[in-house]
């Protein structure tokens, strides 16, 4: 075994639990139950920006795939905001450049990913079993797909190739949508967990998908023929 890991840095970031930590090249972000997103410097180990738009817990933070200084935040208040960290004010508050609202749904927003093709839409899952696609130029979703069972979708992730979208539901079902169709179509679904799926992650080559559940189990899925 290698040497034991040692703690390099500890700090108090939020009032309540930290629900998300996202790494970027120039910075990293933390999001909390207090509805606040904080942006921190790697080197100086100090706060760069504070974002406090959400009125409920922050569900997800996504660093834009094409422009790292754009930051997308998703809240349980059903709001989605995009900030430009380069257009910041002296008071270290990131400049909001656009926002989206889920006005027609009844469930909270729970997770997010981003498409790698088309307009690089933000992909957001909801508590009422839908997946919403948001374009930065429009307030409402430009496309919507749903779990046939309409169970809560806890987590979503676009594959490394950008061709597939994986979703994990509260019923322990993994849904796989093809993003090569317009609108996206359900390509397959499978159940393995006895409880809800809490997280999922693709292998770097996109050939396998790992899901973890409330049943304390992990499943590895082959996603190729």
Beta strands, then each sheet from edge to edge (+ up, - down):
strand 1: 18-23
strand 2: 27-32
strand 3: 37-41
strand 4: 47-51
strand 5: 58-63
strand 6: 70-75
strand 7: 79-84
strand 8: 95-101
strand 9: 109-114
strand 10: 122-126
strand 11: 130-134
strand 12: 143-146
strand 13: 153-158
strand 14: 164-169
strand 15: 173-178
strand 16: 185-191
strand 17: 197-202
strand 18: 208-213
strand 19: 218-222
sheet 1: 1+ 2- 3+ 4-
sheet 2: 5+ 6- 7+ 8-
sheet 3: 9+ 10- 11+ 12-
sheet 4: 13+ 14- 15+ 16-
sheet 5: 17+ 18- 19+
end
